[in-house]
Amino acid sequence: AKTIHPPIKSERSCVSCHSPHASDAPKLLPKAGKELCLDCHKNILKKNQNVLHGPITQGKCTPCHDPHGAPNGKLLVKAFPADLYVPYTDNQYAFCFSCHNRDLLRFPETSFATGFRDGEKNLHFLHVNKTDKGRRCKACHTIHAGELPKLIAEKVPFGKWDLPLKFTKTETGGSCAPGCHRKTGYDRRTPGK
């Protein structure tokens, strides 16, 4: 593995995460699922974050992270782009599409692939599916947990700044007013507002 979980390299090695004799949890873990991970990774989830990413809602970290070692940074089981701008290719987001539907980025116009659209104009496609400055998922979403619907980030790092997204959700769409463009709204029923 290119990236090794630090406890494996330590003096305590396996007993950092496994009980050598017995346990009520599977794989001789002293605690099940995310509770064991959060013993060390305390800042991943904050008390005010009540919207959790799917695997974390299920109490799991291992669908995304290999707890021993992985070929990618942050122990990710598949590659995930590190840069903010990523030229779009069909396999660039294989990590996200392990769970999420790839149709999200396939069609410039859609009535089904995403709720992030103005009428049928697919705004995920507009932001991501670009050959020059496609934005990675973390340009707008938090990965583990957040306070806003759909894990929309309050702010995202942009160079040396924290760029506030100023997202507002409505029943049929929403708006954002980040530093990258003026306040822009979208509405699935009444586009072009």
N, C-alpha and C positions, 0 to 999 in steps of 0.2 A: 504494500500500500504506500502511496505517495505521502499521505497524511496519517499519522499514528495518534491515537487518543493518548494524551499525556499520562494518564495513570498507568498505561501499559508499559511505559518507559521508566516508571518510577520504581523505587525499592519495594513498595507494597504490591505493585503490579495488579494481578487479578483480584486480590482481596479488597481493592479499593471499591469494587462494584459487586463482587460475588462473595457469598458466604461459603466457606470451604466445606461445611458439614451438613447444614440443613437450612431450609427456608420454606415459608408458605407461598412465596412467589415463584413463578417459573424460572428456570435456568439458574437456580440458587442465588437469585437476586434478593437483597434484604428488603427491597420495596419494589412494587410493580410499576412498570411504565415510566411516565414522565416524572413521577414523584422522586425516583432515584436520580434522574438527570438534574432535576431542580435543586437537589442538595448542593451541588457544586455550581451550577449555572443559574444563580439566583436572580440575575437581572433580565432573564429572557421574558418572563411574564411579570407585569406590574399589576398591582391591585385594581387600578382603574380600567384595565383592559378587559372588557367583558365580551369582546368578539374574538373568538379563537379560530385559528386555522384548523381545518378538518381533522388531521391526524391528532392534533393536540386536544381537540374536543373529545376524541376517542381515548385520550390518555396515552398517546404513543408519540415517540420521537423517531423511532427506527424506520418508518416508511421513507424518511428523508435523510437521516443520518445513520451511518454504520458506527456502532459504539466502539468498535475495535480499531478499524483503520479503513481508509477509502482512497480511491484514486484521485479524489478531488479535495480542494480546500474545505475547511469546516466540516470534514467527515461526510460530505454530501455523497449520496450513492450514485448520482449522475452529475455531469457538468452543469454549471449554472453561470451565466455571464457575470463577470465582476464589474465591467464598465457600465456606465449609465447609458451610453449610446452603443447599440450593437446592430450591425447590419443583419437584417432578417434573413434567415434560411430556415427551411422546414425542420432541420434537426437542431437548431440553436436552442430551442426551448424544450428539449426532450425531457428534462427534469420536471418541469411544470406539467407537461403533457403525460406524465406517468399517471396522473389523476384527472387533470382538467382536460376538457374536450378541445382538440386542436382546431375545430371549426371556429372557435373564438377569433382566430387570426386568418382564416382562409378567405373570407368573403368581404369585399368592400361594401356590399349591400346585403342585409339579412333581416329576417323577421323572427329568427329563432336562436341564433348562435350566441347572442349576448343581450343583456338588458342595457348595456352601455352603448346606446345608439340614439341618434336623432332621427325619428321616423324609422327608416330602414338603413340609414347611413351608419355603418359599423365603426364606432369610435375606437374600439380596441385595434382594429385593422389600421385605422388612420394614424394612431400613435406608434404602433409597433412594427407593422409590416412595411418597412422601408429599407432600401439598400444602403442609404447613407447614415441616417440618424434615427434608426428604430430605437425606441426606449425599452429597456428591460422592465420586467414586472415591478421591481422595487422602485421604479421611478414614481409610482403612484400608490403602491400597496405595501403594507407592512407584512412581514413573512410569518411571524409566530402569533402575534395577537395585536389588537388595537382597540380603539374606542369608537371608531366610525363603522358604518355598515360596509360590507364587502372588503373589510380590512384596508379601507382607504387610509392612507397615512395623513396625520396632522401636518407633518412637514417632512421633507426629504433632503438628504445632503446633495448639494450642488456645488462642487468645488469646495471653497472654504465657507460657504453659506449653508444655513438650514433654510430651505425654501418652503414657506407655508403654502399649502394647497388650497386652503379656504373652501373646502368642499361642503356643499349643502345638498342634501337629498330631498327629493320631492316624491310624491306618489307615483308619478310617471316618468321620472328622470332626475335631474339635478343640475348643479352648476359647480364650477370651480374657478378660482381666480389666482392661479399661481404666478410666479414671476416670469414664466416662459410665454404667457399670453394673457390678454385682458380677460376679464370675467366672461365666461362663456357658458351658456346653458344648453341643455339638451332635453328633449322630450320625445318619448316613444310614440305618443298619440298625436301631438301637435308640433311637428318639427319646424325648425327655422325661427324659433322665437328670438 
